[in-house]
Amino acid sequence: MNSKSLLRSTVLLAIAAGIAVSPLQAGAVSHQPPSEGTQFVKLDHPQPVRESVRTEAAEFFWYDCSHSQQLEEPLQAWAQKHRADVALRRVPAIWPGSPDEGAQRGHARLYYALERLGLVERLQSSVFRSVHTDQTDLTTEATATDWAVRHGVDAQLFGRTYRSDEVARSVDEAAVEFVRYGVNELPTVVVQGEYRTSPSKAGGVEAMPEVLDYLVQQEQLRGH
């Protein structure tokens, strides 16, 4: 299996690092409390978080990943449920050195342009549908701008934002964070810069919110 196939699958493991791929336990939801090493892992090097008041949940996703798309609706519902105590931060995945890095950076530029325009909540699901259902290429400025215009965004405003230094810096930072957080599967969610879960850990995409509930609860009990 080549790296592009891996990137498009649920289990996005760096084969160059020799990491073994375990099959997903689709639909397997445990009735026991999630446990470290099984449903989630602790980062070897916990990362500082940007939100000091609420617990941060950082989601690493890729628009071209079908399981990232599957997580979008339940993650939005989960974030809405926790809107008073959790700050959801999305990070578009960029695997440095992969054959798809260029496409990933194009998708990341689209995401950060939408974020700076305050349009993520309204258009995130539409991006996923366009990529997966309509097979739309959104990896270049021209195709992304055309898509944005069809969704009611001013072309000049979108273009300026897409090309802005702020968006460029965010894209570069996303690539650094992908490595720093040890992401090896998409989607991945890291709670408070310390605990990481993903479909193959949680027992499927549908089981991730339950694990996230537990991790947020544990963080709050520790006084975060």
C-alpha positions in Angstrom: 0.0 0.0 0.0 1.5 3.4 -0.9 1.5 6.4 1.3 -1.3 8.1 -0.7 -3.6 5.1 0.0 -2.7 5.2 3.6 -3.5 8.9 3.8 -7.0 8.3 2.3 -7.7 5.5 4.7 -8.9 5.6 8.3 -5.6 4.5 9.6 -3.0 7.1 8.5 0.1 5.6 9.9 3.6 6.6 8.8 4.8 3.4 7.1 8.2 5.0 6.8 8.5 4.8 10.6 7.6 1.1 10.5 4.5 1.5 12.7 2.2 -1.5 12.5 -1.4 -0.9 11.4 -4.2 -2.5 13.5 -7.6 -3.0 12.0 -10.5 -0.8 13.2 -12.9 -2.3 15.6 -15.8 -0.7 13.8 -18.8 -0.1 16.1 -17.1 -1.5 19.2 -18.1 0.7 22.1 -16.8 -0.2 25.5 -19.0 -0.2 28.5 -15.9 0.2 30.7 -14.3 3.6 31.3 -11.8 4.4 28.6 -8.2 3.4 29.5 -4.9 4.8 28.7 -3.0 2.8 26.1 -6.3 1.3 24.7 -8.8 4.1 23.9 -6.3 6.9 24.2 -2.6 7.6 24.7 -0.7 10.2 26.7 1.7 12.3 24.6 5.3 11.7 25.3 5.8 15.5 25.3 2.5 17.2 26.4 2.0 20.5 24.5 1.0 23.9 25.8 -2.6 24.9 25.0 -3.8 28.2 23.7 -7.0 28.4 25.8 -6.4 29.1 29.5 -10.0 29.1 30.8 -11.6 26.1 29.0 -10.3 22.7 28.1 -8.9 22.6 24.6 -9.7 19.8 22.1 -7.5 20.0 19.0 -8.8 18.1 16.0 -6.4 17.1 13.2 -8.4 16.4 10.0 -8.0 16.3 6.2 -10.8 17.2 3.8 -9.8 14.3 1.6 -10.2 11.8 4.5 -13.5 10.0 4.6 -13.3 9.3 8.3 -12.6 13.0 9.0 -15.8 13.7 7.2 -17.7 11.1 9.2 -16.5 12.7 12.5 -17.5 16.2 11.5 -21.2 16.0 12.4 -20.8 14.2 15.8 -17.8 16.4 16.6 -19.9 19.5 16.0 -22.6 18.1 18.2 -20.1 17.2 20.9 -18.5 20.6 20.8 -22.0 22.2 21.1 -22.7 20.1 24.1 -19.5 21.2 25.7 -19.6 24.9 24.5 -19.3 26.2 28.0 -16.2 24.1 29.0 -14.4 23.1 25.9 -12.6 25.1 23.2 -12.5 23.1 19.9 -9.6 24.0 17.7 -9.3 22.4 14.3 -5.9 21.8 12.6 -5.8 20.7 9.0 -3.4 17.8 8.7 -0.2 18.3 6.7 2.2 15.3 6.6 5.6 16.9 5.8 7.4 15.1 3.0 4.4 13.0 1.9 3.4 12.8 -1.8 0.2 14.6 -0.9 1.7 17.5 1.0 0.9 19.9 -1.8 -2.8 18.9 -1.8 -2.9 19.0 2.0 -1.4 22.5 2.0 -4.0 23.6 -0.5 -6.8 22.3 1.7 -5.2 23.9 4.7 -5.2 27.3 3.0 -8.8 26.9 2.2 -9.6 26.0 5.8 -7.7 28.9 7.3 -9.2 31.3 4.8 -12.6 30.2 5.9 -11.6 30.4 9.6 -10.3 34.0 9.2 -13.6 34.9 7.4 -15.7 33.3 10.3 -17.2 30.8 7.9 -16.0 27.5 9.2 -19.1 26.7 11.2 -21.3 27.4 8.2 -19.2 25.8 5.4 -17.1 23.1 6.9 -19.5 20.3 6.1 -20.0 21.7 2.6 -16.3 21.4 1.9 -16.4 17.8 2.9 -19.4 17.1 0.7 -17.8 18.9 -2.3 -14.6 16.9 -1.9 -16.2 13.5 -1.3 -19.5 13.6 -3.1 -18.8 16.0 -5.9 -15.2 15.0 -6.3 -14.3 18.7 -6.4 -10.6 19.7 -6.5 -10.2 22.4 -3.9 -6.4 22.4 -3.6 -5.6 25.5 -5.6 -6.5 29.2 -5.2 -8.6 29.2 -8.5 -10.7 26.1 -7.6 -11.1 27.2 -4.0 -12.2 30.7 -5.0 -14.6 29.4 -7.5 -16.1 27.1 -4.8 -16.3 29.9 -2.3 -18.1 32.2 -4.8 -20.7 29.4 -5.4 -21.2 29.4 -1.6 -21.9 33.1 -1.4 -18.4 34.4 -0.5 -17.0 37.5 -2.2 -14.3 36.5 -4.7 -11.9 39.4 -3.9 -12.3 39.1 -0.2 -11.7 35.4 -0.3 -8.7 35.7 -2.6 -7.0 38.3 -0.4 -7.6 36.2 2.7 -6.4 33.0 0.9 -3.1 34.7 -0.1 -2.6 36.5 3.2 0.5 36.2 5.3 -1.6 35.2 8.3 -3.0 32.2 6.4 0.4 31.2 5.1 1.8 31.3 8.7 -1.1 29.2 9.9 -0.5 26.6 7.2 3.2 26.3 8.2 2.3 26.0 11.8 -0.2 23.3 11.1 2.6 21.2 9.5 4.8 21.7 12.6 1.9 20.8 14.9 1.2 17.5 13.0 4.7 16.4 13.9 4.8 17.9 17.4 1.6 16.2 18.4 2.7 12.8 17.1 -0.3 12.5 14.8 -0.3 9.1 13.0 -4.0 8.7 12.1 -6.8 10.8 10.9 -8.9 12.1 12.4 -7.1 12.6 15.7 -8.3 14.7 18.6 -5.9 15.8 21.4 -7.3 16.9 24.7 -5.5 19.7 26.6 -2.3 19.0 24.7 -1.8 15.8 26.6 -4.2 12.9 25.6 -4.7 11.7 22.0 -7.5 9.6 20.6 -8.4 8.4 17.1 -10.7 5.9 15.4 -8.5 2.9 15.8 -7.9 3.7 19.5 -11.5 4.7 20.4 -13.1 1.7 18.6 -14.3 3.6 15.6 -15.3 7.2 14.7 -18.7 6.8 16.4 -16.9 5.9 19.7 -14.7 9.0 19.8 -17.1 11.4 21.5 -17.5 9.0 24.4 -13.7 8.9 24.9 -13.5 12.7 24.6 -16.2 13.1 27.3 -14.0 11.0 29.6 -10.8 12.9 28.8 -12.5 16.3 29.3 -14.0 15.1 32.6 -10.5 13.9 33.8 -8.9 17.2 32.9 -11.6 19.1 34.8 -11.2 16.9 37.8 -7.5 17.8 37.7 -8.4 21.4 37.9 -7.9 22.6 34.3 
